[in-house]
Amino acid sequence: MAEIRIAAVGDLLMKSEIIASCKQAEGYAFDAILEEVKPTFMAHDLTIGNLETTFSGKRQLGALGIRPKCNCPRERRNPKTGYPVFNCPDEFAATLKNTGFHVVTTANNHCMDGGINGLKRTLRILDQQGLAHTGTARSMSEAKRQLILKVKDVKVGILAYTKSTNAIPVPQRWLVNRLDPKIMAADMRELKNKTDFILVCLHFGKEYLTSPSREQKQLNRFLFKQGANVVVGAHPHVLHPVTQSVMKDIYGQVRTRVAASSLGNFVSSKLTKSTSTIEGLILSLTVTTNERGVADISKVEQIPTIVERSKTGQTRFAVRYRNGGN
């Protein structure tokens, strides 16, 4: 028998004003943003978050006709689509690793903000820091390799998909995992034979809605039927309720299923001037295996967070525990 703890958070949305607040004489220092919550992550065996930015580098953004400075008070916008473009200094990848993150998902509506070269550079920076990733790929062969991590004696499979790339074309389909039930079902079938536990990360839904749509609920149930143990979501930028159910999948396995269609913004400044957009959640799952080696969720905890903005000379941002508890 084995027991592992998995932590999942929502969007790591590195806005320009947050980046600017971390500027040093040389480079950037991001560790203080996550210092308070670091002990929680270090107490888990596997920590996952959605990388709602890129590590595209200044040169690449300049090549796309986008002003490359990262320390601007407002987000740059793609001249063709009008959507904001996110790009973060490489130092943030090291902060994620030092804070206790093991995996980041990269399939989201901003993953193509730096073009193909920016997407590939992002994955290279993550590799350099020893951060596993899933959702985007540099080659067809990489796209076919599914992310499976052995955590103690439990093989955990992680999949990630996005509904949109903000109207930026994706020249090769394999660059970005898109929401497609047929493809997702095929991926699940392949992964089911290799893993003990499956977590699916979806970038979907409508921004600022505080509950999942009917389509989101249907997709969650579909994935549970295919064998997913957990479905976590991002993109709405606000929290959705976390639900638990006991369901039988197409393989006849009855398991606890957890759906968190939006874990909110874990790192962000206020969007639409709403406090709800700086409220997040650390979803903590305890997974145990029985005497037959079958893994199931035995405990679900919700640790609420908020991004605190302070100004004592220089503006600072920090993720804090909300409601006084951790």
C-alpha positions as CSV (number, residue, x, y, z in Angstrom):
1,M,0.0,0.0,0.0
2,A,1.1,3.6,-0.7
3,E,-0.1,7.1,0.0
4,I,0.8,10.2,-1.9
5,R,-0.4,13.8,-1.7
6,I,-1.0,15.9,-4.9
7,A,-1.5,19.7,-4.9
8,A,-3.0,21.5,-7.9
9,V,-3.4,25.3,-8.4
10,G,-4.9,27.4,-11.2
11,D,-3.5,30.1,-13.3
12,L,0.0,31.4,-12.8
13,L,-0.8,34.6,-14.5
14,M,2.3,36.7,-14.5
15,K,1.0,40.2,-15.3
16,S,3.4,43.0,-16.2
17,E,2.9,44.9,-13.0
18,I,3.8,41.8,-11.0
19,I,6.9,41.3,-13.1
20,A,7.8,45.0,-12.7
21,S,7.5,44.7,-8.9
22,C,10.2,42.0,-8.9
23,K,12.8,43.9,-11.0
24,Q,16.2,44.0,-9.4
25,A,19.4,45.8,-10.3
26,E,20.3,42.7,-12.2
27,G,17.5,40.4,-13.3
28,Y,14.3,39.5,-11.4
29,A,13.6,38.0,-8.0
30,F,10.2,36.2,-7.8
31,D,10.7,33.9,-4.8
32,A,9.0,36.3,-2.3
33,I,5.7,36.0,-4.2
34,L,5.3,32.3,-3.2
35,E,7.3,32.3,0.1
36,E,4.3,31.9,2.4
37,V,2.7,29.0,0.5
38,K,6.0,27.2,-0.2
39,P,5.7,24.9,2.9
40,T,2.3,23.6,1.7
41,F,3.8,22.6,-1.6
42,M,6.9,21.1,0.0
43,A,4.6,18.9,2.1
44,H,3.1,17.4,-1.1
45,D,4.7,14.7,-3.3
46,L,3.4,16.3,-6.6
47,T,2.5,19.9,-7.3
48,I,0.9,21.1,-10.5
49,G,0.0,24.5,-11.9
50,N,-1.1,26.1,-15.2
51,L,1.6,28.3,-16.7
52,E,-0.5,31.2,-17.9
53,T,2.5,32.9,-19.5
54,T,5.5,32.1,-21.7
55,F,9.2,32.3,-21.5
56,S,9.5,33.7,-25.0
57,G,12.5,36.0,-24.5
58,K,12.7,39.6,-25.6
59,R,14.2,38.9,-29.0
60,Q,11.3,36.7,-30.0
61,L,8.6,39.2,-29.1
62,G,10.4,41.9,-31.0
63,A,10.4,39.6,-34.1
64,L,6.6,39.4,-33.8
65,G,6.3,43.2,-33.8
66,I,5.5,43.3,-30.0
67,R,7.4,45.6,-27.8
68,P,9.5,43.2,-25.7
69,K,9.9,45.0,-22.4
70,C,8.6,42.9,-19.5
71,N,8.4,45.7,-16.9
72,C,5.6,47.7,-18.4
73,P,2.5,48.7,-16.4
74,R,0.1,47.4,-19.0
75,E,0.1,44.2,-21.0
76,R,1.4,44.3,-24.6
77,R,-1.2,43.3,-27.2
78,N,-0.9,41.2,-30.3
79,P,-1.2,43.7,-33.2
80,K,-3.2,41.1,-35.3
81,T,-5.6,39.7,-32.7
82,G,-5.8,42.5,-30.1
83,Y,-5.4,40.0,-27.3
84,P,-2.9,40.6,-24.5
85,V,0.4,38.9,-24.9
86,F,2.1,37.3,-21.9
87,N,5.9,36.8,-21.5
88,C,7.8,36.4,-18.3
89,P,11.5,36.5,-17.4
90,D,13.2,33.1,-17.2
91,E,13.8,33.5,-13.4
92,F,10.2,32.7,-12.7
93,A,10.8,29.1,-13.8
94,A,13.5,28.7,-11.2
95,T,11.1,30.1,-8.6
96,L,8.5,27.5,-9.4
97,K,11.1,24.8,-9.0
98,N,12.4,26.2,-5.7
99,T,8.9,26.6,-4.4
100,G,8.1,22.9,-4.9
101,F,6.3,22.7,-8.2
102,H,7.0,19.5,-10.2
103,V,4.7,20.0,-13.2
104,V,3.3,22.9,-15.2
105,T,0.7,22.6,-17.9
106,T,1.3,24.7,-21.0
107,A,-1.9,24.1,-23.0
108,N,-3.8,27.4,-22.7
109,N,-5.0,30.4,-24.7
110,H,-1.6,32.2,-24.2
111,C,0.8,29.4,-25.1
112,M,1.2,30.7,-28.7
113,D,1.8,34.4,-27.6
114,G,5.4,34.2,-28.5
115,G,4.8,32.2,-31.7
116,I,6.3,28.8,-32.4
117,N,9.8,29.9,-31.3
118,G,8.4,31.3,-28.1
119,L,6.5,28.0,-27.4
120,K,9.6,26.0,-27.9
121,R,11.8,28.3,-25.9
122,T,9.3,28.1,-23.0
123,L,9.7,24.3,-22.9
124,R,13.4,24.6,-23.1
125,I,13.5,26.9,-20.1
126,L,11.2,24.5,-18.1
127,D,13.5,21.6,-19.1
128,Q,16.5,23.5,-17.8
129,Q,14.9,23.9,-14.4
130,G,13.8,20.3,-14.2
131,L,10.1,21.1,-14.4
132,A,8.0,18.5,-16.2
133,H,5.4,19.8,-18.6
134,T,2.5,18.7,-20.8
135,G,0.1,20.3,-23.2
136,T,2.4,21.7,-25.9
137,A,5.3,20.1,-27.8
138,R,8.3,20.9,-30.0
139,S,7.9,17.9,-32.3
140,M,5.4,15.3,-33.3
141,S,7.4,12.6,-31.4
142,E,7.4,14.8,-28.3
143,A,3.6,15.3,-28.6
144,K,3.1,11.5,-28.7
145,R,5.0,11.0,-25.4
146,Q,2.5,11.2,-22.5
147,L,3.6,12.5,-19.2
148,I,3.7,9.8,-16.6
149,L,5.4,10.4,-13.2
150,K,6.1,7.6,-10.7
151,V,5.4,9.2,-7.3
152,K,6.5,6.7,-4.7
153,D,4.9,3.6,-6.0
154,V,2.0,5.3,-7.8
155,K,2.2,6.0,-11.5
156,V,0.4,9.3,-12.2
157,G,-0.6,10.3,-15.7
158,I,-1.2,13.9,-16.5
159,L,-2.9,15.3,-19.6
160,A,-3.6,18.9,-20.6
161,Y,-5.8,20.5,-23.3
162,T,-7.0,24.0,-24.2
163,K,-10.1,25.3,-25.9
164,S,-8.4,28.3,-27.6
165,T,-5.1,29.9,-28.6
166,N,-6.6,33.5,-28.7
167,A,-7.0,33.4,-32.5
168,I,-3.3,32.7,-33.1
169,P,-2.9,30.0,-35.8
170,V,-1.3,26.8,-34.8
171,P,0.6,25.7,-38.0
172,Q,1.1,22.1,-36.8
173,R,-1.6,20.4,-34.9
174,W,0.8,18.6,-32.6
175,L,2.2,21.9,-31.2
176,V,-0.8,22.4,-28.9
177,N,-3.2,19.9,-27.4
178,R,-6.7,21.1,-28.2
179,L,-10.0,20.1,-26.7
180,D,-11.3,17.3,-28.9
181,P,-13.3,14.5,-27.2
182,K,-12.2,11.9,-29.7
183,I,-8.5,12.6,-29.3
184,M,-8.9,12.9,-25.5
185,A,-10.7,9.6,-25.3
186,A,-7.9,7.9,-27.4
187,D,-5.2,9.5,-25.1
188,M,-7.1,8.3,-22.1
189,R,-7.3,4.7,-23.4
190,E,-3.5,4.7,-24.0
191,L,-2.7,6.2,-20.6
192,K,-5.1,4.0,-18.7
193,N,-3.0,0.9,-19.5
194,K,0.2,2.6,-18.2
195,T,-0.9,4.4,-15.0
196,D,-2.6,4.0,-11.6
197,F,-4.1,7.5,-11.5
198,I,-5.0,10.0,-14.1
199,L,-5.3,13.8,-13.7
200,V,-6.7,15.9,-16.7
201,C,-6.1,19.6,-16.8
202,L,-8.4,21.7,-19.0
203,H,-8.2,25.3,-20.1
204,F,-11.8,26.0,-20.8
205,G,-15.0,27.8,-19.8
206,K,-16.1,31.5,-19.9
207,E,-14.1,34.1,-18.1
208,Y,-15.5,35.4,-14.8
209,L,-18.4,33.0,-14.5
210,T,-18.4,31.5,-11.0
211,S,-19.9,28.1,-11.9
212,P,-19.3,25.6,-14.7
213,S,-21.4,25.6,-17.7
214,R,-23.5,22.6,-18.8
215,E,-20.9,21.8,-21.5
216,Q,-18.1,21.8,-18.9
217,K,-20.0,19.5,-16.6
218,Q,-20.7,17.2,-19.6
219,L,-17.0,17.1,-20.5
220,N,-16.0,16.4,-16.9
221,R,-18.4,13.4,-16.8
222,F,-17.1,12.2,-20.2
223,L,-13.6,12.2,-18.9
224,F,-14.5,10.4,-15.7
225,K,-16.2,7.7,-17.9
226,Q,-12.9,7.4,-19.8
227,G,-11.1,6.7,-16.6
228,A,-9.9,10.1,-15.3
229,N,-9.7,10.4,-11.5
230,V,-9.5,14.2,-11.4
231,V,-10.4,17.0,-13.8
232,V,-9.0,20.4,-12.9
233,G,-9.7,23.5,-14.9
234,A,-8.4,27.1,-15.5
235,H,-9.2,30.1,-17.6
236,P,-12.4,31.6,-15.9
237,H,-10.0,33.5,-13.5
238,V,-12.5,33.0,-10.6
239,L,-13.2,30.0,-8.4
240,H,-15.8,27.3,-9.2
241,P,-17.1,24.8,-6.6
242,V,-15.1,21.6,-6.2
243,T,-17.3,18.5,-6.4
244,Q,-16.8,14.9,-5.5
245,S,-18.7,11.8,-6.8
246,V,-18.3,8.1,-6.9
247,M,-18.6,6.9,-10.5
248,K,-18.0,3.8,-12.6
249,D,-15.9,4.2,-15.7
250,I,-16.1,2.2,-19.0
251,Y,-13.6,-0.2,-17.5
252,G,-16.0,-1.1,-14.6
253,Q,-13.9,0.7,-12.0
254,V,-15.8,2.5,-9.2
255,R,-13.7,5.4,-8.0
256,T,-14.0,8.7,-6.3
257,R,-13.9,11.4,-8.9
258,V,-13.1,15.0,-8.2
259,A,-14.0,17.9,-10.5
260,A,-12.6,21.4,-10.1
261,S,-13.5,23.2,-13.3
262,S,-11.8,26.4,-12.2
263,L,-9.2,26.8,-9.5
264,G,-9.1,30.5,-10.1
265,N,-6.0,32.7,-10.3
266,F,-3.2,31.5,-8.1
267,V,-0.9,34.4,-9.1
268,S,-2.4,37.5,-10.7
269,S,-3.2,41.1,-10.1
270,K,-6.9,42.2,-10.1
271,L,-8.8,41.7,-13.4
272,T,-11.9,43.8,-14.0
273,K,-11.1,45.4,-10.6
274,S,-12.7,42.3,-8.9
275,T,-11.2,40.8,-5.7
276,S,-12.5,37.4,-6.9
277,T,-9.9,37.4,-9.6
278,I,-7.1,37.3,-7.0
279,E,-8.6,34.5,-5.0
280,G,-7.3,31.0,-5.7
281,L,-7.3,27.6,-4.2
282,I,-4.7,24.9,-3.5
283,L,-6.6,21.6,-4.2
284,S,-4.9,19.0,-2.0
285,L,-5.6,15.3,-2.8
286,T,-4.5,12.3,-0.8
287,V,-4.3,9.2,-3.0
288,T,-4.0,5.8,-1.4
289,T,-3.6,2.3,-2.9
290,N,-5.2,-0.7,-1.5
291,E,-3.8,-4.2,-1.0
292,R,-4.4,-4.9,-4.7
293,G,-2.5,-1.8,-5.7
294,V,-5.6,0.1,-6.8
295,A,-5.3,3.9,-6.3
296,D,-8.2,6.0,-5.2
297,I,-8.7,9.4,-3.6
298,S,-9.1,9.1,0.1
299,K,-9.1,12.8,1.2
300,V,-9.8,16.1,-0.5
301,E,-8.8,19.4,1.1
302,Q,-9.3,23.0,-0.2
303,I,-6.8,25.6,0.9
304,P,-8.0,29.1,-0.1
305,T,-5.5,31.7,-1.1
306,I,-5.4,35.4,-2.1
307,V,-2.8,37.6,-3.8
308,E,-1.9,40.5,-1.5
309,R,-0.7,43.7,-3.0
310,S,1.3,46.0,-0.6
311,K,3.2,49.2,-1.2
312,T,5.9,50.3,1.2
313,G,8.1,52.2,-1.2
314,Q,7.9,49.6,-4.0
315,T,4.8,47.7,-4.9
316,R,5.0,44.0,-3.9
317,F,2.7,41.0,-4.6
318,A,2.5,37.9,-2.4
319,V,0.2,34.8,-2.3
320,R,-1.3,34.5,1.2
321,Y,-3.5,32.0,2.9
322,R,-7.0,33.3,2.9
323,N,-9.3,33.1,5.9
324,G,-6.3,32.7,8.1
325,G,-5.6,29.1,7.6
326,N,-3.3,26.7,5.8
